[in-house]
Amino acid sequence: MLASGYRRAVASHRRMLPALSPADRAIVEALERDGIYISSLDCLGLPDSREAVRIGQTLAAEFGADAHRQAAGGIEFNMVPPERIVINPRIFAWGLSDRLLDIAEAYLGVPAAYDGMQIIYTVADGREISTRRWHRDWEDRKMLKVAIYLNDVDAEGGPFEAVKGPRRLEGDEFSYDLMTDDDLRRMFGEEFADRVTSCTGRTGTVIFVDTARQYHRGRPATGTDRAAIFYSYFAKRPRHPFFCERSGLSRQQIERLSRHLNPRQRAAALWRRSLPVWLRLIPSARV
C-alpha cells in the first residue's frame, strides 16, 4: 500500500475503530506517544494467560538444550520450532483475543493482520548479534508486537530495550540497518541513553511496542537465558509484504491453527487472502 492509499485507508476507517476501555486506551496513547508500554498479565486480565505462559515455559524448557547447541554452532537467532507451536494451538490463539485485536486496530488505524507468534530463546553468551543489535522491523509503517516474558528478566538476563519517543524523519523511514550504541548516539544525540527503556521484569511481564518505528533490541544476556513469546500485528495490506510471515509457521500450518477460530480471528490470521493476487504469490520471508 503506497503512502497516499495508506492515508486514505486510515482516514476512511477512523469512524469504525473499536471502542476501548480506559485501560486499553491508555496503552494505545502510550504507544502513540512513546512507542512502548509495559504491563503484566495480572494487570491485563486476558483470558487463558496462565495456560499460554505454562505452554510457553514448557516449550522453552524443552528447547533450551537445542538453543545452546545452535548458538554454539553459530546460529544467531534461536526460536522454538514451529511444529511445536502447531501441536499447542492455544498459545497461538491467545494473540487473537478480541481485546488484543482491538488494541492493535486502534493503534494501527486499520484492521489488524496477525502475523503469528514466536517463542524466542536468548542464550546468555553475551554476544551482540542479530536482534541483539539496535534495529527496526521491516514489515510495515507501524507495527505492534506484544511480548510476554516466560522467566524473570533482570539487567543481565537480556531485557528487551527500545528507544522511546519521537521517530526518525520521513526520509529515513524505510532504512533498516543494524545499529550500535554509537550509531544511535550520533542519530539522537548524547541524550540517547536517557531515552532507552530497558524492560526488566518478572515472569508474565507484557511489553507492547511498535517495532517498526522504535529502535529496539534484546540486550545481550550475560547472566541468565531469556525466553519470551512475541506476538506480531500490522495492517492487512502491509507496506512490505515480502518481509512478513516471519513466525516460521507455514501457510498450511496457519490454516490448520485457524480452522476453529471465529470469523474475525480467521480474517486476521489469514490476512494474505485479502491481498491482490500478485502479492499473494510472494513467498514467506526467511526467519
Buried (B, 14 or more C-beta within 10 A) or exposed (E): BEEEEBEEBBEEBEEEBBEBEEEBEEBBBBBEEBBBBBBBBEEBEBEBBEEBBBBBBBBBEEBBEBBBEBBEEEEEBBBBEBEBBBEBBEBBBBBBBEBBBBBBBBBBBBBBBBBBBBBBBBBBBEBBEBBBBBBBBBBBBBBBBBBBBBBBBBEBBBBBBBBBBEBBEEEEBEEEEBBEBEBBBEBBEEEBEEBBBEBBBEBBBBBBBBBBBBBBBBBBBEEBBBBBBBBBBBBBBBBBBEBBBBBBBBBEBBEEBBEEBEEEBBBBBBBBEEBEEEBEEBEBBEE
